[in-house]
Amino acid sequence: MKSGGKYSRKDFLKTMVFGSLIFPFLQYCEKKGKSLLLRITGTNHILGHQLWAKDFPAPTEEIHKKYLIVGGGISGLSACRFLNKNNQDDYLLIEMENHFGGNSSNGENRYSKFPLGAHYLPLPNKENKEIIDFLQECGIYEGDDESGEPILDEYQMTFPQQERLFYKNAWQNDIVPQKGISAEVQHELNRFFKLMDDYREKKDLNNKYWFAIPVEDSSREVEGVKLEKILFKDWLKHQCFKSEELLWLLDYSCRDDYGLGIDYVSAWAGIHYFAGRKNNWSKKYKDQVFTWPEGNANLVKHFFKYIEGKQLTNHLVFDVKLNENNAEILSFDNVQKKDKKK
């Protein structure tokens, strides 16, 4: 939970993007007002129950680190990579489960690997230099051709025409209804996507996009902030969007990204789904995404070299205490069944 007031919907998105916490031990004395967020995946329900019951023994071991990263999902793993590449070696990653990846984990049967959560990565915006650098490190981005077009490994991509929609007893390519719709519905679809194109390019006086990825790079322009306080459903009504086909598509899109439909997410979040991705890195590839049989677990393995010898699994962080010169983190070792103080 966050102290000092309620989350805005935009704050909630930031929380989802930056779910892991990095604790800089030597600087916390200067940031005592900083709120902390502890998130439980829910997958280890027995250990999670102990967190609420506070049913833990007294600490029996101490570990001293400059940086403690809680949570081994993509955010936590990325933090390890960032520290390593910035010549910081004194860090430790703690994960409650017995594996890393979080929502980007996978399973496997005798036929194939399969994703348990996140299963694709959209092409980044050209402004997302960090992601592009990581894709090059993974061998997915192979450099640029003579015209400056990125050379991408198409074997790791899927294309829009491979998405199919069953509508009015017939299959059609893409999930946006195209066949069997009236001229009025087609006009409404065109009007909506033209509006999203306008929002996609919209910038404030400081040249910041209204809708950007990562979310924290988005403008705080007053008109844009107002969209956080309006439900997407109400905004669509105000804009005279009412066709069943369009509202279905938008509800589906919001559920896909946020887990909630247009009745619950803000207008800002609903528009961000479409306007946050700029499609400006490549002229050849637009709506394509990177994907693999095991989903984003394929990306997880590229982080392992940054956590070798610097990770603990089956460890639950259950308390955080701010002292005069450091932060004290209490965790439970679910294998040895003992507490540790870090």
C-alpha positions as CSV (number, residue, x, y, z in Angstrom):
1,M,0.0,0.0,0.0
2,K,1.1,3.6,-0.5
3,S,0.9,6.0,2.3
4,G,-0.3,9.6,2.1
5,G,-3.4,9.3,0.0
6,K,-5.0,7.2,-2.7
7,Y,-3.4,6.0,-5.9
8,S,-4.5,7.7,-9.1
9,R,-5.1,5.3,-12.0
10,K,-1.8,6.4,-13.5
11,D,0.0,5.7,-10.3
12,F,-1.5,2.2,-10.4
13,L,0.0,1.7,-13.9
14,K,3.4,2.9,-12.6
15,T,3.1,0.3,-9.8
16,M,2.4,-2.4,-12.3
17,V,5.4,-1.5,-14.4
18,F,7.8,-1.0,-11.6
19,G,6.6,-3.7,-9.3
20,S,10.0,-4.7,-7.8
21,L,11.7,-2.5,-5.2
22,I,15.4,-1.6,-5.0
23,F,16.6,-0.7,-1.5
24,P,19.8,1.5,-1.6
25,F,20.9,0.8,2.0
26,L,23.3,3.6,2.3
27,Q,20.9,6.3,1.2
28,Y,17.7,5.4,3.0
29,C,18.5,7.7,5.9
30,E,18.0,10.6,3.5
31,K,14.6,9.2,2.2
32,K,12.7,8.4,5.3
33,G,9.5,9.8,3.8
34,K,9.6,7.4,0.9
35,S,6.8,4.9,0.9
36,L,7.4,1.2,0.2
37,L,5.4,-1.3,-1.7
38,L,5.4,-5.0,-1.0
39,R,3.6,-7.2,-3.6
40,I,2.8,-10.9,-3.2
41,T,2.4,-13.0,-6.4
42,G,-0.2,-15.2,-4.7
43,T,1.3,-18.3,-6.3
44,N,2.8,-19.5,-3.0
45,H,-0.4,-19.2,-1.0
46,I,0.9,-20.9,2.1
47,L,3.9,-18.7,2.4
48,G,1.8,-15.7,1.5
49,H,-0.6,-16.5,4.4
50,Q,2.4,-16.5,6.8
51,L,3.1,-12.9,5.7
52,W,-0.3,-11.7,7.0
53,A,-0.1,-13.9,10.1
54,K,3.5,-12.6,10.9
55,D,4.2,-16.2,11.9
56,F,8.0,-16.1,11.7
57,P,10.9,-17.1,14.0
58,A,13.5,-14.6,15.2
59,P,16.4,-13.8,12.8
60,T,19.3,-16.2,12.9
61,E,21.6,-14.8,10.2
62,E,22.6,-11.3,8.9
63,I,23.5,-10.4,5.3
64,H,24.9,-6.9,4.5
65,K,24.3,-5.5,1.0
66,K,24.2,-2.1,-0.5
67,Y,21.3,-2.9,-2.8
68,L,18.5,-5.4,-2.1
69,I,16.1,-6.2,-4.9
70,V,12.8,-7.8,-3.8
71,G,11.1,-9.8,-6.5
72,G,12.6,-11.8,-9.4
73,G,10.3,-10.8,-12.1
74,I,11.3,-8.8,-15.2
75,S,11.6,-5.6,-13.2
76,G,13.8,-7.2,-10.5
77,L,16.0,-8.9,-13.1
78,S,16.3,-5.7,-15.1
79,A,17.4,-3.9,-11.9
80,C,20.2,-6.5,-11.5
81,R,21.3,-5.9,-15.1
82,F,21.2,-2.1,-14.6
83,L,23.4,-2.3,-11.5
84,N,25.9,-4.7,-13.2
85,K,26.2,-2.5,-16.2
86,N,26.8,0.5,-14.0
87,N,29.7,-1.1,-12.1
88,Q,27.7,-1.9,-9.0
89,D,28.4,-5.3,-7.7
90,D,27.1,-5.3,-4.1
91,Y,23.5,-6.4,-4.7
92,L,21.3,-9.3,-3.8
93,L,18.0,-10.5,-5.5
94,I,15.4,-12.1,-3.3
95,E,12.5,-14.2,-4.8
96,M,9.6,-15.8,-2.9
97,E,9.2,-18.6,-5.5
98,N,11.7,-21.3,-6.4
99,H,12.2,-19.8,-9.8
100,F,12.6,-16.4,-11.5
101,G,10.4,-14.7,-14.0
102,G,7.3,-13.8,-12.1
103,N,4.5,-13.1,-14.6
104,S,7.0,-14.1,-17.4
105,S,7.4,-17.7,-16.2
106,N,6.6,-20.8,-18.3
107,G,5.6,-24.4,-18.1
108,E,6.5,-27.4,-20.3
109,N,4.9,-30.7,-21.2
110,R,6.1,-33.5,-23.4
111,Y,5.0,-31.6,-26.5
112,S,6.1,-28.0,-26.0
113,K,6.9,-25.1,-23.7
114,F,4.1,-22.7,-22.9
115,P,3.8,-19.3,-21.2
116,L,2.1,-19.0,-17.7
117,G,1.6,-15.2,-18.1
118,A,3.2,-12.6,-20.3
119,H,3.7,-14.0,-23.7
120,Y,4.9,-11.3,-26.1
121,L,6.9,-8.1,-26.3
122,P,5.7,-5.3,-28.6
123,L,8.3,-3.5,-30.8
124,P,9.7,-0.7,-28.7
125,N,9.4,3.0,-29.5
126,K,12.5,4.4,-31.0
127,E,12.9,6.5,-27.8
128,N,13.1,3.3,-25.7
129,K,16.9,3.0,-26.1
130,E,17.3,0.7,-23.1
131,I,14.9,-1.9,-24.5
132,I,16.5,-1.7,-27.9
133,D,19.9,-2.2,-26.3
134,F,18.6,-5.3,-24.5
135,L,17.1,-6.7,-27.7
136,Q,20.5,-6.3,-29.4
137,E,22.2,-8.0,-26.4
138,C,19.7,-10.9,-26.9
139,G,20.4,-11.2,-30.6
140,I,16.9,-10.2,-31.6
141,Y,17.9,-6.9,-33.0
142,E,20.8,-7.4,-35.3
143,G,21.7,-3.8,-36.2
144,D,20.5,-1.5,-39.0
145,D,20.6,-1.8,-42.8
146,E,21.9,0.8,-45.2
147,S,18.7,2.8,-44.9
148,G,18.7,2.8,-41.1
149,E,15.9,0.2,-40.9
150,P,16.4,-2.2,-37.9
151,I,17.2,-5.8,-38.9
152,L,15.1,-8.0,-36.7
153,D,15.0,-11.8,-36.3
154,E,11.7,-12.6,-37.9
155,Y,11.8,-16.1,-36.5
156,Q,11.0,-14.6,-33.1
157,M,8.1,-12.5,-34.4
158,T,4.5,-12.9,-35.2
159,F,2.5,-10.8,-37.6
160,P,-0.9,-9.1,-37.4
161,Q,-2.5,-11.3,-40.1
162,Q,-1.9,-14.3,-37.8
163,E,-4.5,-13.0,-35.4
164,R,-8.0,-14.1,-36.4
165,L,-11.5,-13.2,-35.3
166,F,-14.6,-15.4,-35.6
167,Y,-17.4,-13.0,-36.3
168,K,-20.9,-13.7,-37.8
169,N,-20.0,-17.3,-38.5
170,A,-16.9,-16.5,-40.5
171,W,-13.1,-16.1,-39.8
172,Q,-11.3,-12.9,-40.7
173,N,-7.8,-11.7,-40.2
174,D,-7.0,-9.3,-37.3
175,I,-9.1,-8.7,-34.2
176,V,-10.7,-5.5,-35.5
177,P,-14.0,-6.4,-37.2
178,Q,-13.7,-5.7,-40.9
179,K,-16.3,-8.0,-42.6
180,G,-20.0,-8.0,-42.0
181,I,-20.1,-4.5,-40.5
182,S,-22.2,-1.6,-41.6
183,A,-20.8,1.6,-43.1
184,E,-21.7,3.4,-39.9
185,V,-19.7,1.0,-37.8
186,Q,-16.7,1.3,-40.2
187,H,-16.9,5.1,-40.0
188,E,-16.8,4.9,-36.2
189,L,-13.9,2.5,-36.2
190,N,-12.0,4.8,-38.6
191,R,-12.8,7.9,-36.5
192,F,-11.6,6.2,-33.3
193,F,-8.3,5.1,-34.7
194,K,-7.7,8.5,-36.3
195,L,-8.2,10.0,-32.9
196,M,-5.8,7.5,-31.3
197,D,-3.2,8.5,-34.0
198,D,-3.6,12.1,-32.9
199,Y,-3.1,11.2,-29.3
200,R,-0.1,9.1,-30.2
201,E,1.7,12.1,-31.5
202,K,0.4,14.6,-29.0
203,K,3.2,16.4,-27.0
204,D,3.3,19.2,-24.4
205,L,5.3,22.4,-24.5
206,N,8.3,20.5,-23.1
207,N,8.2,18.1,-26.0
208,K,7.0,15.2,-23.8
209,Y,4.5,12.8,-25.2
210,W,1.1,12.8,-23.5
211,F,1.2,9.0,-23.6
212,A,4.6,7.4,-23.4
213,I,6.3,4.1,-22.5
214,P,7.5,3.8,-19.8
215,V,4.5,5.5,-18.1
216,E,6.7,7.8,-16.0
217,D,7.9,9.5,-19.2
218,S,4.3,10.7,-20.0
219,S,3.5,14.4,-19.8
220,R,1.7,15.8,-16.8
221,E,-0.2,18.3,-19.1
222,V,-3.4,19.4,-17.3
223,E,-5.7,18.2,-20.1
224,G,-4.1,14.8,-20.1
225,V,-4.3,14.5,-16.3
226,K,-8.0,15.2,-16.5
227,L,-8.4,11.9,-18.4
228,E,-7.2,10.0,-15.3
229,K,-10.4,11.1,-13.5
230,I,-12.8,9.9,-16.2
231,L,-13.9,6.3,-16.8
232,F,-13.0,5.2,-20.3
233,K,-16.7,4.1,-20.8
234,D,-17.9,7.7,-20.0
235,W,-15.2,9.3,-22.2
236,L,-16.3,7.1,-25.2
237,K,-19.9,8.0,-24.6
238,H,-19.0,11.7,-24.6
239,Q,-17.1,11.2,-27.9
240,C,-20.3,9.6,-29.3
241,F,-18.7,6.1,-29.8
242,K,-21.5,3.6,-29.3
243,S,-21.2,0.8,-31.8
244,E,-21.3,-2.7,-30.3
245,E,-18.3,-3.8,-32.4
246,L,-16.0,-0.9,-31.3
247,L,-17.0,-1.1,-27.6
248,W,-16.4,-4.9,-27.6
249,L,-12.9,-4.3,-29.1
250,L,-12.0,-1.7,-26.6
251,D,-13.3,-3.7,-23.6
252,Y,-11.3,-6.7,-24.9
253,S,-8.2,-4.6,-25.2
254,C,-8.4,-3.1,-21.7
255,R,-9.1,-6.5,-20.2
256,D,-6.1,-7.9,-22.0
257,D,-3.7,-5.3,-20.6
258,Y,-5.2,-4.2,-17.3
259,G,-7.5,-7.1,-16.3
260,L,-10.5,-4.8,-16.2
261,G,-12.8,-3.5,-19.0
262,I,-13.9,0.0,-20.1
263,D,-16.4,0.2,-17.1
264,Y,-13.4,0.3,-14.7
265,V,-10.3,1.8,-16.3
266,S,-9.7,5.5,-16.7
267,A,-9.9,7.2,-20.1
268,W,-6.1,7.9,-19.7
269,A,-5.4,4.1,-19.4
270,G,-7.7,3.2,-22.3
271,I,-6.1,5.7,-24.6
272,H,-2.6,4.8,-23.5
273,Y,-3.3,1.2,-24.7
274,F,-3.3,2.6,-28.2
275,A,-1.3,5.8,-28.0
276,G,1.6,4.7,-25.9
277,R,3.1,2.6,-28.7
278,K,4.4,4.9,-31.4
279,N,5.2,2.4,-34.1
280,N,8.1,4.7,-35.0
281,W,11.1,2.4,-34.7
282,S,10.6,0.5,-38.0
283,K,8.9,1.4,-41.2
284,K,8.8,-2.3,-42.3
285,Y,7.3,-3.7,-39.0
286,K,4.4,-2.0,-37.3
287,D,2.0,-4.1,-35.3
288,Q,4.3,-7.1,-35.1
289,V,5.4,-8.4,-31.7
290,F,8.2,-10.6,-30.5
291,T,7.0,-13.9,-29.1
292,W,8.1,-17.5,-28.3
293,P,6.6,-20.9,-27.4
294,E,7.4,-20.2,-23.7
295,G,6.4,-16.6,-23.9
296,N,8.5,-13.9,-22.2
297,A,10.3,-16.6,-20.2
298,N,12.6,-16.6,-23.2
299,L,13.7,-13.2,-22.2
300,V,14.2,-14.2,-18.6
301,K,17.0,-16.5,-19.4
302,H,19.1,-13.6,-20.8
303,F,19.2,-12.0,-17.3
304,F,20.6,-15.1,-15.6
305,K,24.3,-14.0,-16.1
306,Y,23.5,-10.9,-14.0
307,I,22.2,-12.8,-11.0
308,E,24.6,-15.7,-10.8
309,G,25.8,-16.0,-7.2
310,K,23.6,-13.0,-6.2
311,Q,20.2,-14.5,-5.7
312,L,18.1,-16.2,-3.1
313,T,14.9,-18.2,-4.0
314,N,12.2,-19.4,-1.6
315,H,12.8,-16.2,0.5
316,L,9.9,-14.0,1.6
317,V,10.5,-10.4,2.7
318,F,8.0,-9.8,5.5
319,D,9.2,-6.6,7.2
320,V,11.1,-3.4,6.4
321,K,12.5,-1.1,9.2
322,L,14.2,2.2,8.6
323,N,17.1,2.8,11.0
324,E,19.3,5.8,11.4
325,N,22.0,4.7,8.9
326,N,20.4,2.0,6.9
327,A,17.3,-0.1,6.1
328,E,16.7,-3.4,7.9
329,I,14.9,-6.0,5.8
330,L,13.6,-9.2,7.5
331,S,13.1,-12.2,5.3
332,F,12.0,-15.9,5.8
333,D,14.0,-18.7,4.3
334,N,11.3,-21.2,3.3
335,V,13.8,-24.0,2.7
336,Q,15.8,-23.7,5.9
337,K,12.7,-22.4,7.8
338,K,14.6,-19.6,9.5
339,D,14.7,-15.8,9.4
340,K,17.5,-13.6,8.0
341,K,18.2,-9.9,8.6
342,K,19.6,-7.9,5.7
